[in-house]
């Protein structure tokens, strides 16, 4: 059975890195003169040579995004169900080696958190857990979806990778989207940061979107964790993965997120720093490559940065996020997965979006509408 690993094996990290860093301003000008941007062009747009062209890229990104998505920004919120984890990940507060008190929400606590989130106006919720399939496996997640599905139009999850049949089970209960980040596409670096647990299996994680596509999921969220490796090369692999998936599972929608390493319990310093200007360049490059992909911005980023990024290609944004189980009302002081940067309320973010001439959308497009039109 063909999967992304076959495509992945056709590329070499070091060769790509050399190529990306060798481009010149003449290459950038040639690409920006084109109407249709290819994957090879994307390499040019994320290169250091493209830095002086960020303003030009930003204007084009803004125009494309407005044409495709209008003046709308979708708002979503994560709800952490558990911080139990069977993996060792060097950059995560939930890592098995961290001596923290573990907790998993009960039915009553899930309903309490969900009710609070609903009261803020959200109709799109992201359920998040550590990777502990014995504690928060398919049966727990299935039950959690059953508990809250009457309250939300869209339920997404960010949990451990699963088998195709397990995804099919959750989809039949109302699961709408799955977020699964490769973290880094550099296999050697991946192994350094994931020494133990199921997550240490690079190939199984890499092929997760294939299993999701075959299961018939409505939307897949992707991305790399910036700081583990060179962000330019990781971003090329993410774009390569995206294009493969769009061609192979063309009925599925896709989103890209842009997490940068944040402070957490068990600190790892970024191997390669990604500046704010780098992140703007990357977001614009993605939009020029693909006018349909959703681009998402979390509360990891600062107030100032998030205020400005609204105009540059982002289509969805989180607000008031808590990265600890029960963090909204049940147990606000439990350990966070990572520190958030933008701590403004949902109301404040909503007003900021409106002040910039954009309309807030509380949920994704209706599934039945997209399937019948």
C-alpha positions as CSV (number, residue, x, y, z in Angstrom):
1,X,0.0,0.0,0.0
2,X,1.5,3.4,-1.0
3,X,2.0,5.9,1.7
4,X,3.9,9.1,2.4
5,X,7.1,7.2,3.5
6,X,7.7,6.3,-0.2
7,X,7.6,10.0,-1.2
8,X,9.6,11.0,1.9
9,X,12.4,8.5,1.0
10,X,13.0,10.3,-2.3
11,X,14.4,13.3,-0.5
12,X,17.6,13.9,1.5
13,X,17.6,16.4,4.4
14,X,21.2,17.6,3.8
15,X,20.7,18.1,0.1
16,X,17.5,20.1,0.7
17,X,19.2,22.3,3.3
18,X,22.1,23.1,0.9
19,X,19.7,23.9,-1.9
20,X,17.4,26.2,0.2
21,X,20.4,28.2,1.5
22,X,21.9,28.6,-2.0
23,X,19.1,30.5,-3.6
24,X,19.6,34.2,-4.6
25,X,17.4,37.3,-4.9
26,X,17.2,36.6,-8.6
27,X,15.6,33.2,-7.8
28,X,13.1,34.9,-5.5
29,X,12.2,37.6,-8.2
30,X,11.6,34.8,-10.7
31,X,9.3,32.9,-8.4
32,X,7.3,36.0,-7.4
33,X,6.7,36.8,-11.1
34,X,4.8,33.5,-11.4
35,X,1.1,33.1,-11.0
36,X,1.2,29.5,-9.8
37,X,3.6,28.6,-7.0
38,X,5.0,25.0,-7.0
39,X,6.8,23.0,-4.2
40,X,10.1,23.9,-5.8
41,X,9.1,27.6,-5.7
42,X,8.1,27.2,-2.0
43,X,11.8,26.2,-1.3
44,X,12.8,29.6,-2.7
45,X,10.2,31.5,-0.8
46,X,11.3,30.1,2.6
47,X,15.0,30.7,1.8
48,X,17.2,33.4,3.5
49,X,17.3,35.1,0.0
50,X,13.5,35.8,0.3
51,X,13.8,37.8,3.5
52,X,14.0,41.2,1.7
53,X,10.8,40.3,-0.2
54,X,8.6,39.7,2.9
55,X,6.5,42.8,2.3
56,X,5.7,41.8,-1.3
57,X,4.9,38.3,-0.1
58,X,2.7,39.6,2.7
59,X,0.6,41.8,0.3
60,X,0.0,38.9,-2.0
61,X,-0.8,36.5,0.9
62,X,-3.3,39.0,2.2
63,X,-5.0,39.3,-1.2
64,X,-5.2,35.5,-1.8
65,X,-6.6,34.9,1.8
66,X,-9.3,37.5,1.4
67,X,-10.3,36.1,-2.0
68,X,-10.6,32.6,-0.6
69,X,-11.7,33.1,3.0
70,X,-13.2,36.6,3.0
71,X,-12.8,38.8,6.0
72,X,-13.2,36.0,8.5
73,X,-11.2,34.5,11.3
74,X,-12.3,31.2,12.9
75,X,-11.9,30.9,16.6
76,X,-11.3,27.6,18.4
77,X,-10.2,26.5,21.9
78,X,-8.3,23.4,23.3
79,X,-9.7,21.4,26.2
80,X,-7.1,19.2,27.9
81,X,-8.6,16.0,29.2
82,X,-5.4,14.4,30.6
83,X,-1.7,15.0,31.3
84,X,-0.9,11.3,31.6
85,X,1.7,10.2,29.1
86,X,3.7,7.0,28.3
87,X,6.3,8.8,26.1
88,X,9.6,10.6,26.9
89,X,9.6,13.8,24.8
90,X,12.5,16.2,25.8
91,X,10.4,19.4,25.0
92,X,7.1,18.6,26.7
93,X,5.9,19.2,30.2
94,X,3.8,16.0,30.2
95,X,6.9,13.8,29.4
96,X,6.8,10.5,31.4
97,X,10.1,11.4,33.2
98,X,8.7,14.7,34.7
99,X,7.7,14.1,38.3
100,X,4.3,15.8,38.2
101,X,0.9,14.9,39.5
102,X,-1.1,13.2,36.7
103,X,-4.8,13.6,36.3
104,X,-7.5,12.6,33.8
105,X,-10.9,14.3,33.8
106,X,-14.0,12.4,34.9
107,X,-17.3,12.6,33.1
108,X,-18.5,15.3,35.5
109,X,-15.3,17.3,35.0
110,X,-15.5,17.0,31.2
111,X,-19.0,18.3,31.2
112,X,-18.1,21.2,33.6
113,X,-15.2,22.3,31.4
114,X,-17.3,21.9,28.2
115,X,-20.1,24.0,29.7
116,X,-17.7,26.8,30.5
117,X,-16.2,26.7,27.0
118,X,-19.6,26.7,25.4
119,X,-20.6,29.8,27.5
120,X,-17.7,31.7,25.9
121,X,-19.4,31.2,22.5
122,X,-17.2,28.4,21.1
123,X,-18.8,25.8,18.8
124,X,-15.4,24.3,17.7
125,X,-13.5,22.4,20.4
126,X,-10.2,20.6,20.3
127,X,-9.8,17.7,22.8
128,X,-6.1,17.2,23.9
129,X,-4.4,14.5,26.0
130,X,-1.0,13.2,26.6
131,X,-0.1,10.0,24.8
132,X,-1.3,7.2,27.1
133,X,-3.4,4.7,25.2
134,X,-4.1,2.6,28.3
135,X,-5.6,5.5,30.3
136,X,-7.0,7.8,27.5
137,X,-7.3,5.3,24.7
138,X,-10.1,4.9,22.1
139,X,-12.8,4.0,24.6
140,X,-12.1,7.0,26.8
141,X,-12.0,9.4,23.8
142,X,-15.1,7.8,22.3
143,X,-17.0,8.3,25.6
144,X,-15.7,11.9,25.8
145,X,-17.0,12.7,22.3
146,X,-20.4,11.1,23.2
147,X,-20.6,13.3,26.3
148,X,-20.1,16.6,24.5
149,X,-21.1,16.1,20.9
150,X,-24.6,17.6,21.4
151,X,-23.0,20.9,22.5
152,X,-20.5,21.4,19.7
153,X,-20.7,21.4,15.9
154,X,-17.1,20.4,15.5
155,X,-15.0,18.2,17.7
156,X,-11.3,17.7,16.9
157,X,-8.6,15.8,18.8
158,X,-4.9,16.0,19.3
159,X,-3.9,12.7,21.0
160,X,-1.7,9.7,20.3
161,X,-1.6,8.4,16.7
162,X,-4.0,5.5,16.2
163,X,-4.7,2.7,13.8
164,X,-7.1,3.2,10.9
165,X,-9.9,1.2,12.5
166,X,-9.7,3.2,15.7
167,X,-10.1,6.5,13.8
168,X,-13.1,5.0,12.0
169,X,-14.6,4.2,15.4
170,X,-14.2,7.8,16.6
171,X,-15.4,9.3,13.2
172,X,-18.6,7.3,13.5
173,X,-19.2,9.0,16.9
174,X,-18.8,12.5,15.4
175,X,-15.1,13.2,15.3
176,X,-14.5,15.9,12.8
177,X,-10.7,16.6,12.6
178,X,-7.4,15.2,13.9
179,X,-4.3,17.3,14.6
180,X,-1.0,15.3,14.4
181,X,2.3,17.0,14.3
182,X,5.4,15.2,13.0
183,X,7.5,17.5,15.4
184,X,10.5,17.2,13.0
185,X,11.0,15.3,9.7
186,X,14.7,14.8,10.5
187,X,14.7,11.2,11.6
188,X,18.0,11.4,13.6
189,X,16.9,14.5,15.5
190,X,13.4,12.9,16.0
191,X,15.0,10.0,17.8
192,X,17.0,12.2,20.1
193,X,13.9,14.0,21.3
194,X,11.7,10.9,21.5
195,X,13.9,8.2,23.1
196,X,11.1,6.1,24.6
197,X,7.4,5.2,24.2
198,X,5.3,4.6,21.1
199,X,6.1,8.1,19.9
200,X,9.7,7.0,19.3
201,X,8.4,5.1,16.2
202,X,9.2,7.7,13.5
203,X,7.5,5.8,10.7
204,X,4.3,5.1,12.6
205,X,3.9,8.8,13.3
206,X,4.8,9.8,9.7
207,X,2.1,7.5,8.3
208,X,-0.6,8.7,10.7
209,X,-2.2,11.1,8.1
210,X,-2.4,8.2,5.6
211,X,-4.4,6.2,8.1
212,X,-6.6,9.2,8.8
213,X,-7.1,9.7,5.0
214,X,-8.1,6.1,4.5
215,X,-10.4,6.3,7.5
216,X,-12.3,9.2,5.8
217,X,-11.6,12.0,8.3
218,X,-13.0,15.4,7.4
219,X,-9.9,17.4,8.3
220,X,-6.2,16.8,9.1
221,X,-4.1,19.3,11.0
222,X,-0.3,19.2,10.4
223,X,2.9,21.0,11.4
224,X,6.4,20.8,12.8
225,X,7.6,22.0,16.2
226,X,10.0,24.9,15.3
227,X,13.2,24.8,17.3
228,X,14.0,21.1,17.2
229,X,15.6,21.4,13.7
230,X,16.1,23.9,10.9
231,X,12.7,25.4,10.4
232,X,13.1,25.9,6.6
233,X,13.8,22.2,5.9
234,X,11.1,21.0,8.3
235,X,8.7,23.3,6.6
236,X,9.6,22.0,3.1
237,X,8.9,18.5,4.3
238,X,5.5,19.6,5.8
239,X,4.6,21.2,2.5
240,X,5.7,18.1,0.6
241,X,3.5,16.0,3.0
242,X,0.5,18.4,2.5
243,X,0.7,18.2,-1.3
244,X,1.0,14.4,-1.2
245,X,-2.1,14.1,1.1
246,X,-4.2,16.6,-1.0
247,X,-3.6,14.5,-4.1
248,X,-4.1,11.1,-2.4
249,X,-7.1,12.0,0.0
250,X,-8.7,14.8,-2.0
251,X,-11.9,14.8,-0.1
252,X,-10.2,15.8,3.2
253,X,-9.4,19.4,4.2
254,X,-6.1,20.4,5.7
255,X,-4.7,22.9,8.1
256,X,-1.2,23.9,9.1
257,X,-0.1,25.1,12.5
258,X,3.1,27.0,13.5
259,X,4.2,26.0,17.0
260,X,7.5,27.4,18.3
261,X,9.2,25.9,21.3
262,X,7.8,27.5,24.5
263,X,9.1,27.3,28.1
264,X,7.9,24.1,30.0
265,X,8.9,21.6,32.7
266,X,12.0,19.9,31.4
267,X,13.4,22.7,29.3
268,X,15.0,22.2,25.9
269,X,16.6,25.2,24.2
270,X,15.8,25.7,20.5
271,X,18.5,24.2,18.2
272,X,17.7,26.8,15.6
273,X,15.9,30.1,16.6
274,X,12.9,31.1,14.5
275,X,12.4,34.9,14.6
276,X,9.1,36.6,14.2
277,X,10.1,37.8,10.7
278,X,11.0,34.2,9.8
279,X,7.5,33.1,10.9
280,X,5.8,35.8,8.9
281,X,7.9,34.7,5.9
282,X,6.8,31.1,6.3
283,X,3.1,31.9,6.7
284,X,3.1,34.0,3.6
285,X,5.0,31.3,1.7
286,X,2.4,28.7,2.6
287,X,-0.4,30.9,1.5
288,X,1.3,31.6,-1.9
289,X,1.8,27.8,-2.3
290,X,-1.8,26.9,-1.4
291,X,-4.8,29.2,-1.3
292,X,-7.1,26.6,0.3
293,X,-5.1,25.3,3.2
294,X,-6.2,26.7,6.6
295,X,-3.4,28.4,8.6
296,X,-3.7,28.3,12.3
297,X,-2.1,30.4,15.1
298,X,-2.1,29.4,18.7
299,X,-1.7,31.3,22.0
300,X,2.0,30.3,22.1
301,X,2.7,33.6,20.3
302,X,2.6,37.1,21.8
303,X,-0.3,39.5,21.8
304,X,1.6,41.9,19.4
305,X,2.5,39.2,17.0
306,X,-1.0,37.7,16.9
307,X,-2.5,41.2,16.4
308,X,-0.4,41.7,13.3
309,X,-0.6,38.2,11.8
310,X,-4.4,38.5,11.3
311,X,-3.8,40.3,7.9
312,X,-1.1,38.0,6.6
313,X,-2.8,34.7,5.8
314,X,-4.0,33.2,9.1
315,X,-7.5,31.8,9.0
316,X,-8.0,30.4,12.5
317,X,-6.8,31.5,16.0
318,X,-7.2,30.1,19.5
319,X,-7.9,32.2,22.6
320,X,-7.9,31.9,26.4
321,X,-6.2,28.6,26.0
322,X,-5.4,26.5,29.1
323,X,-2.8,23.6,28.5
324,X,-3.6,21.7,31.7
325,X,-6.4,19.2,32.3
326,X,-9.3,21.0,34.0
327,X,-7.5,24.3,33.5
328,X,-10.7,26.4,32.9
329,X,-12.8,25.7,35.9
330,X,-12.0,22.3,37.5
331,X,-8.3,22.7,38.5
332,X,-6.7,25.9,37.2
333,X,-3.4,25.2,39.0
334,X,-2.5,21.8,37.5
335,X,0.7,21.5,35.4
336,X,0.6,23.1,32.0
337,X,2.0,21.3,28.9
338,X,3.7,24.6,28.0
339,X,3.4,28.2,28.9
340,X,1.1,30.3,26.7
341,X,2.1,33.8,25.7
342,X,-1.1,35.5,24.8
343,X,-3.3,35.3,27.9
344,X,-6.1,37.7,26.7
345,X,-9.7,36.6,27.2
346,X,-11.9,35.3,24.4
347,X,-13.8,38.6,24.5
348,X,-10.6,40.6,24.1
349,X,-9.4,38.5,21.1
350,X,-12.9,38.7,19.5
351,X,-12.8,42.6,19.8
352,X,-9.3,42.7,18.4
353,X,-10.3,40.7,15.4
354,X,-13.4,42.9,14.8
355,X,-11.3,46.1,15.2
356,X,-9.2,45.0,12.3
357,X,-12.3,44.6,10.0
358,X,-12.7,40.9,10.3
359,X,-15.7,38.8,11.3
360,X,-15.4,36.1,13.9
361,X,-16.5,32.6,12.9
362,X,-17.2,30.2,15.8
363,X,-17.2,26.9,13.9
364,X,-16.0,25.3,10.8
365,X,-18.1,25.1,7.6
366,X,-21.1,22.7,8.1
367,X,-20.0,19.2,7.2
368,X,-23.2,18.4,5.3
369,X,-23.0,21.6,3.4
370,X,-19.4,20.9,2.1
371,X,-20.3,17.4,1.2
372,X,-23.4,18.3,-0.9
373,X,-22.2,21.4,-2.7
